[in-house]
Amino acid sequence: MKFLGLEISRAGATEAGQVRVEPPVMAAAVEAGVSGIAAPKPWLTEIGWGGPSLSAKLPRVAPQRAEQHGTVFACCNNIAGDLAKVPLKLWQRQADGQEVRVRDHPANYLLNVEASPGVPAKIMRFALVYAWALRGNGFAFGPRDGGGELEMIELVDQDACTPLKAGRDRFYDFTDGAGIARRVASRSMVHLRYMALDGWAGRSPLQVAAETVGLAFAGQESAARSVSGAHSKAYMKLGESYEDDQTRTRNARRIKETLLNSNSDGIPVLGPDEDIKSLDLTAADQELLASRKFDREQLAAIYRMPPSKLQMLEYGVKANGEQQAIDYLTDCLFHWSGLAEQTMAMAVLTRREREADFFLRHDFDALLQPTVKERNEAMNKAIGGPFMTPNEGRRKIGLEPVKGGERLNPAPNMTRDDSAGKSDSKGNEK
């Protein structure tokens, strides 16, 4: 080492210290290999999507590419939209099994009114569930104040949120809405995760079925090329009576422009030896369209989505629409909502609240809204059961209670004795 320009070494040292030589850094190599989170390159956002494909010619299954497929978008949009449009209520299960609403809790406001400053709760829940259904992971920041009260539930950039592991603890690196880079524990993060085999790393259903989804994307790309004109739609036969090739080419261009120009009548003038033949759908094209129909069914099955919700009406008519709505609720929404409710409760509720049997539940009554006739008939049967008092039935439909409406009506095979203790006209007690 050097001190004041003098070389100083240990006593008895005979060899000079070896100077470490760093390899040169090439600017071109840095630019090609670095991908920041502020403006990530496509390969960074596609990490974990699809894995090695059995066929290198299949399109890569990435989230941005996946939502361009109409069926994938419809499935994610239906799940996110239906879970966001119904209230997400907080309940407590008491010792006797009775479930009661908990209204004086900050989670009610954050999940149903305003999730973060200026962001409605429905928009937050829609975006969170949409990212979860599409990517297999959905992230939101849930900070707490000094007293442990939940302050807000803020969406974060789904591409720029990185989960970290330290033993059994999990942390998340992200940038919040104020532009501050943060690293928070899992307690302050809402992390929806699907098919997480280790409990933490979510996987998209599209990622798991990457080969099937890749075939569907390949079929869509092939159909798009066919519609855009990449395949021949017709052929033109020209005569041999032209003076030179330039005149022949100019006439062919004139005929083609007449056919393609939207302002023309579409009727070209042809010579006696000229002809235009239209190429109809071949057997291969028809088979392609049939395979795209099969792809739609496969994608719907991946998301547990009933065909009727994707306007595949060949599987049912409007006459059984009510049963289709029930099947959609039980087969699809209950599956997704149950996972979302428990995962969100882990971040929104404290451990003491969860131990006290606090839980979240979507109110799906709005999805099965009855007609006025069905509602009135159900109320009439419930009140005359006796199952419900008249005032309880009036409150359900938004009417004011009436005097005497707190008494249960007798069963249909009984009559109420309202004359007990009264006397008739002769003074005899009835």
Secondary structure, DSSP 4 states (H G I P E B T S, - for coil): -EETTEE---TT--SPPPPP-PPPPPHHHHHHH---SSS--HHHHTTTSS-S-S-TTSPP--HHHHTTSHHHHHHHHHHHHHHHHS-EEEEEE-TTS-EEE--SSHHHHHHHTEEETTEEHHHHHHHHHHHHHHHSEEEEE--B-TTS-B---EE--SSS-EEEEETTEEEEEEE-TTS-EEEEEGGGEEEEESS-TTSSS---HHHHTHHHHHHHHHHHHHHHHHHHTSS--EEEE--S--SSHHHHHHHHHHHHHHHH-TTS-S-----TT-EEEE----HHHHHHHHHHHHHHHHHHHHTT--GGGGT-GGG--GGGHHHHHHHHIIIIIHHHHHHHHHHHHHHHS-HHHHHTTEEEEE-GGGGGPPPHHHHHHHHHHHHTTTSS-HHHHHHHTTPPP-TTTTSPPPPTT------TT-B-TTS-B-
